[in-house]
Structures are given as structure tokens and as C-alpha cells.
């Protein structure tokens, strides 16, 4: 059966195919679609502008047997700023790779996946929220969509609300969640006791997991808090969801190599 359909989409992966063509992975409102963009690999190609990472637009797709074709495309957001800044480009590439690996093919995507991904790209352009905090917010969404996002407000072992405990929680890398100080001290092994964390990590994880990324305007987090979030979510995605590993490593290496990696000390938490 042959179908021609139109969809709003963001390009999350571009693979060159031969000298002229490119295979695009598009994130649509209902999930991922892979389609051939003929001539898009040439700078003067009719579809070249619509075949760039992070580009958002309206795509007309022809779907017969096998892979579909992009017949027409109207770009609505070029997002040049994400290609002109080294840090933004690195984060955008990582987030595109994460979306391409974590979001299901259409029509099975979570209802909020497209909207939240557009919001995180918009946030990278706007500079209102630190780029690493935006990435952590999207990673938390991915954890929830893939079923590896625990209730960050409670101890994963005993269920006690962490807001009611006096001491800082720890992260259990084997069970993939936060544990209270009592559960941590009840075990003899340092590994089982988990990773030490800032006191307010539970509240920050819950807030970012539940927040609409489009509505995050100001987030003040300490350097220690941001480092803890980064470490927890890198492990959570790689070990429990099987995504993000190599792409996240490349991102971290790029950011670490910069003369002044983005880091701001602040309060935990002001939004």
C-alpha cells in the first residue's frame, strides 16, 4: 500500500547514503520515522536545508514498501545557533542521539516525547537554563519513558519518604534509585552503601523529572548537585536502559576539554 502523508518533525539523525542522498531519522509527534532524502547530501540539493541535525519543519513523506522517501520539506526552525557554539552543538548532538535510540517508532511514542524534545532544543538556543541542566531534565524524561525512572522521593529499599530523613540519601548503582541513610548504614559493603549525594538531590530529581521543560526559566544548582545529577543519570541510562553510553562519553570528553567548562554555583533549587 502506498501512502503520502505530512508531518511535523525534527531531524535527530542524518546518515549519508552514497554521494547524493541522506537517510534521515525524523522525530514526529507519534514517534520515529526513517526516510530517504534524495539529493540532500549535495549542498545545492533541494532537500539539503531540511536534512540537517536539529532542523524542525513540515515533511511530506511517500511510504511504499520498505523505507519511505521525503518528497517535500518546509523548514520552520533551522536552529543555526546550535551549530555555531561548540558546547551547544555537543549537547544537541548527544540529545539527538538519545532521542533516536530511546523514542519508539511511530505510532508508539509517548505523547510528550516530541513536545519535550522540541522544548529542550528551544532551551539550548534560549540560554535561560544551563545546558547541562536541560540535558538532565530530558534524560529524566527518557528514564520515565523507558521504565527505568524510580520514584526519586522515596528510598528504593524501605520506601521511606526521603524528605522526612535527616541525612542525605545515597544512590544505589545496583538497584537504580536513591536509598536513605539508615538502609545505607545497614549494609557492610561500601559498594552496596551507594554513592554519597547532596542533601537536596531527591527534590531536584523529582522536580526535573516532573517539570515541563518548556516552562523551566531559571534553575540555580550548585556544582556538586550538577555533578551528582550527571553521574546518576549517565549510569541510570546506560546500565538500566542500555542507551546513551558512547554518545554521553563523547559529550563529557568535549565539555571537559574546553578551557572553561560551563559550571555555575547556585542554590538548590530556584525555578
C-alpha positions in Angstrom: 0.0 0.0 0.0 1.3 3.4 -1.0 0.7 6.4 1.4 1.7 10.0 1.1 1.5 11.9 4.4 2.5 15.1 6.0 4.0 15.5 9.5 5.8 18.0 11.7 9.2 16.6 12.6 12.7 17.3 13.9 15.8 15.7 12.4 17.5 13.6 15.0 19.9 11.6 12.8 21.5 12.0 9.4 23.4 9.2 7.6 25.0 10.0 4.2 24.0 7.4 1.6 26.3 7.5 -1.4 27.4 10.7 -3.0 24.0 12.4 -3.3 21.5 11.1 -0.8 20.9 11.0 3.0 18.9 8.8 5.3 17.0 10.9 7.9 15.6 9.8 11.2 12.7 12.1 12.0 11.1 12.5 15.4 7.4 13.2 14.8 4.5 13.7 17.2 3.8 10.0 17.1 7.3 8.5 17.0 10.4 8.0 14.9 10.3 7.7 11.1 13.3 6.8 8.8 13.2 8.2 5.2 15.5 8.7 2.3 16.1 12.3 1.3 17.3 12.1 -2.3 19.9 14.7 -3.3 20.1 16.0 0.3 23.9 15.3 0.6 24.7 17.8 -2.1 25.0 21.5 -0.8 22.7 22.6 -3.6 20.2 19.8 -3.2 16.5 20.7 -2.9 16.3 19.0 0.5 19.7 19.8 1.8 18.5 22.5 4.2 15.9 20.1 5.7 18.4 17.4 6.2 20.5 18.9 9.0 20.6 17.8 12.6 18.0 19.6 14.8 16.2 21.2 11.9 12.4 21.3 12.5 9.8 21.5 9.8 6.9 20.1 7.8 7.8 17.0 5.9 5.9 15.3 3.1 6.7 11.6 3.1 6.0 8.9 0.5 5.7 5.5 2.0 5.5 2.4 -0.1 7.3 -0.9 0.6 10.4 -0.5 2.7 11.9 2.9 3.5 9.9 6.0 2.8 11.0 9.0 0.7 11.0 12.7 1.7 9.2 14.3 -1.2 8.9 17.9 0.1 10.1 19.7 3.2 9.4 23.2 4.6 11.9 24.3 7.3 10.3 26.2 10.2 13.3 26.2 12.6 16.9 26.0 11.2 18.5 26.3 14.7 21.8 27.7 13.4 22.8 28.7 17.0 23.1 25.0 17.9 25.7 24.5 15.2 27.7 27.7 15.9 28.6 27.2 19.5 30.8 24.2 20.5 29.0 23.4 23.8 25.5 23.7 22.3 26.5 21.6 19.3 27.9 18.9 21.5 24.7 18.8 23.7 22.4 19.0 20.7 24.2 16.0 19.0 24.0 14.0 22.2 20.3 14.7 22.8 19.5 13.9 19.2 21.3 10.6 19.5 19.5 9.9 22.8 16.1 10.6 21.2 16.9 8.4 18.2 17.8 5.5 20.4 15.1 5.9 23.1 11.9 7.0 21.4 9.9 4.2 19.7 9.0 4.2 16.0 5.6 5.7 15.1 2.9 5.4 16.3 4.1 4.2 19.6 6.0 7.2 21.1 5.0 8.6 24.5 2.6 11.6 23.9 5.0 14.1 25.3 8.2 12.9 23.6 8.1 15.3 20.6 7.0 18.3 22.6 9.6 17.8 25.3 12.4 17.3 22.7 11.4 20.4 20.9 11.4 22.2 24.2 14.9 21.0 25.1 16.3 22.3 21.8 14.5 25.6 22.3 16.1 25.8 25.7 19.5 25.2 24.3 19.0 28.2 22.0 17.5 30.5 24.6 20.3 30.3 27.2 17.9 30.7 30.2 18.7 27.4 31.8 22.2 25.9 31.9 22.7 23.4 29.0 23.7 20.5 31.3 20.5 21.0 33.4 18.4 20.9 30.3 20.1 17.7 29.3 19.5 16.2 32.8 15.8 17.1 32.6 15.4 15.4 29.2 17.4 12.3 30.5 14.9 12.0 33.3 12.0 12.1 30.8 13.7 9.3 28.9 14.2 7.3 32.1 10.4 7.5 32.7 9.5 6.6 29.1 11.8 3.5 29.2 10.5 2.4 32.6 13.8 2.9 34.5 12.8 6.1 36.4 12.1 5.3 40.1 10.2 7.5 42.5 13.0 9.7 43.4 11.2 10.9 46.5 11.4 7.6 48.4 14.1 5.1 49.5 14.1 2.4 46.9 14.7 -0.2 49.6 12.4 0.6 52.5 10.1 3.1 50.9 10.5 5.9 53.5 10.0 9.4 52.1 13.4 11.0 51.8 12.1 14.4 52.7 11.5 13.1 56.2 15.0 11.8 56.8 17.7 13.9 58.4 20.7 12.8 56.5 21.5 13.0 52.8 20.4 10.0 50.7 22.7 7.8 48.6 22.4 6.4 45.1 22.3 2.6 44.8 24.0 1.8 41.4 22.8 -1.8 41.6 19.1 -1.1 42.1 19.0 2.2 40.3 17.5 4.5 42.9 18.0 6.6 46.0 18.4 5.0 49.4 18.1 6.5 52.8 21.0 6.8 55.3 19.5 4.0 57.5 19.4 1.5 54.6 22.9 2.5 53.5 24.4 2.0 57.0 22.7 -1.3 57.4 24.9 -2.9 54.8 28.6 -3.7 55.4 29.9 -3.3 51.8 30.9 0.2 50.7 29.7 -0.5 47.2 26.2 -1.5 48.5 26.0 1.6 50.7 25.9 3.6 47.4 27.3 6.9 46.3 27.2 9.9 48.6 25.0 12.7 47.3 24.0 16.3 48.1 21.2 16.7 50.7 18.5 18.0 48.3 19.1 15.6 45.4 15.8 13.8 45.9 13.8 17.0 45.5 15.8 18.2 42.5 15.5 14.9 40.7 11.7 14.8 41.3 11.2 18.4 40.2 13.2 18.0 36.9 11.5 14.6 36.2 8.0 16.2 36.6 8.7 19.6 35.1 7.6 20.7 31.6 11.0 21.6 30.0 9.3 24.4 28.1 8.4 26.1 31.5 11.9 25.9 33.0 13.1 29.5 33.0 15.7 29.7 35.8 17.4 26.8 37.7 20.1 27.6 40.2 22.0 24.4 41.2 25.4 24.1 42.9 28.3 22.5 41.1 28.1 19.5 43.4 24.5 19.0 42.6 25.0 19.2 38.9 27.9 16.7 39.1 25.8 14.3 41.1 22.9 14.5 38.6 25.2 13.9 35.7 26.8 10.8 37.3 23.5 9.3 38.4 21.7 9.7 35.1 24.6 8.6 33.0 24.6 5.4 35.0 20.8 5.0 35.1 20.5 5.3 31.3 23.5 3.1 30.4 23.0 0.3 33.0 19.3 0.1 33.2 18.1 1.3 29.8 21.1 0.5 27.6 21.2 3.9 25.9 23.5 6.9 26.0 26.8 5.3 26.8 29.2 6.1 24.0 27.4 9.4 23.0 27.3 10.6 26.6 31.1 9.7 26.9 31.9 11.8 23.8 29.8 14.7 25.2 31.6 14.6 28.5 35.0 14.5 26.8 34.2 17.5 24.6 32.9 19.6 27.6 35.9 18.6 29.8 38.4 19.6 27.1 37.1 23.2 26.9 39.1 25.9 28.7 36.2 26.9 30.9 33.5 24.2 31.1 30.1 25.6 31.9 29.7 25.5 35.7 27.8 27.8 38.0 27.4 27.5 41.7 24.0 28.4 42.9 21.2 27.5 45.2 19.3 24.2 45.2 16.7 24.9 43.8 15.2 28.1 42.3 13.0 27.8 39.2 
